[in-house]
Amino acid sequence: MNGKMAVLADRATHHFKSQNVKDFIKELKGKIILWPLPKRFPELYPMEQGWRGSRKNITYKLFNSKKSLGWAVKSHIRWEFKMNLAKFWG
């Protein structure tokens, strides 16, 4: 790896407190910078929009089979990726 790499991460504990992450960053000797997204700004976290939509489209619905639930989850993920993540990175 040439130069430095910045990694944007949400504030999940395992991104910053995990011994594996700490060891990996130490091993790269300053070539990687773990940069946390600000607290309490869910609009900066594209996945948060996805969770909101999944509660609306999947959580409160009754599915008659595992297969129909699977299709609902897959189509929701595809839609969220297209709509929300594309807008975020747009």
C-alpha positions in Angstrom: 0.0 0.0 0.0 1.5 3.4 -1.0 0.6 6.5 1.0 -2.1 6.6 3.6 -5.6 5.3 3.6 -8.5 6.8 5.5 -11.4 4.5 6.5 -14.7 6.1 7.4 -16.6 4.1 10.0 -19.7 4.5 12.1 -19.2 4.4 15.9 -19.9 0.7 16.4 -17.8 -0.5 19.2 -16.1 -3.2 17.2 -14.7 -0.7 14.7 -12.7 1.1 17.4 -12.3 -1.1 20.5 -11.7 -4.5 18.9 -8.2 -5.9 19.6 -8.1 -7.2 16.0 -8.7 -3.7 14.6 -6.2 -2.2 17.0 -3.5 -4.7 16.0 -4.2 -4.3 12.3 -3.9 -0.5 12.5 -0.7 -0.8 14.6 0.7 -3.3 12.1 0.3 -0.8 9.3 2.3 1.7 11.2 0.4 4.9 10.4 -0.6 4.0 6.8 -4.2 3.7 7.7 -6.3 6.2 9.5 -9.6 5.1 11.1 -11.9 8.2 10.9 -15.2 8.0 12.8 -18.4 9.6 11.5 -19.8 12.2 13.9 -22.2 11.1 16.6 -25.9 11.7 16.4 -26.0 12.4 12.6 -28.0 9.5 11.3 -28.4 11.2 7.9 -24.7 10.6 7.4 -25.2 6.9 8.0 -26.8 5.6 4.8 -27.7 2.3 6.4 -29.8 4.0 9.0 -32.2 4.9 6.2 -32.3 1.3 5.2 -33.3 0.1 8.7 -36.1 2.6 8.8 -37.4 1.3 5.4 -37.0 -2.3 6.4 -39.2 -1.8 9.5 -41.9 -0.4 7.2 -41.6 -2.9 4.4 -40.6 -6.1 6.2 -40.9 -6.1 9.9 -44.6 -5.5 10.3 -45.8 -7.8 7.5 -46.9 -11.4 7.7 -45.2 -13.7 5.1 -46.7 -17.1 4.3 -43.3 -18.8 3.7 -39.6 -18.4 4.2 -39.2 -18.0 0.5 -41.5 -15.0 0.3 -39.8 -13.4 3.2 -36.4 -14.0 1.5 -37.6 -12.4 -1.7 -39.0 -9.4 0.3 -35.6 -8.9 2.1 -33.6 -9.2 -1.2 -35.8 -6.8 -3.0 -35.8 -4.3 -0.1 -32.0 -4.4 0.0 -31.7 -3.9 -3.7 -34.1 -0.9 -3.5 -32.4 0.6 -0.5 -29.0 0.3 -2.2 -30.2 1.9 -5.4 -32.2 4.7 -3.7 -30.6 5.7 -0.5 -27.0 4.8 -1.0 -26.9 6.3 -4.5 -28.4 9.5 -3.1 -25.8 9.5 -0.4 -22.8 9.1 -2.7 -24.6 10.7 -5.6 
